[in-house]
Amino acid sequence: MRIESLQNSEKLNLCRKYFLAGFALLPFMWAVNAVWFFKEAFIVPTYAEQKKIRTYVIISALGALLWLGGIITWILVFQKYRSEWGVLGDNLSFIIPKGIA
């Protein structure tokens, strides 16, 4: 779909839908929203709905970055401490790596 061909009110509606979809534990939707509507929020000439789109884009980008940071932190902690967690670490693992006994 070409965003440029939409009416400004339709752009705002679509941006809002992507923003709200991110709250359904779909942070990828926030990343898509931030990338897809970046030009509309910051580059094109000013129009009435642009301020609200800019707000959705900024919050979507921050939400996606926060999720990314949380996921990276969890991966690093899990990889470092999985073996020390014993049974809990094994239960959280999909594949239990074989190590030196």
C-alpha angles and dihedrals in degrees: 000000000000112000092197091066094057125094114253092250090052090050090053092047093050093046090050091050092053090046093052092045088061089065089063087075091270103125089166087071089058091051091049091047093051093049097039097049099034093101092047091049101046114011112040121078115280121275134168100266095043096090092058091044089051090053092051092047094050094047091045091052092048092047092050091048091048091052091046091051091049093049093048090048092050092049092050094047093045094048092048100044106026094104092046091054090065115193093006091055090048092049091051092050122092091196119023109216118227112235138175110296 
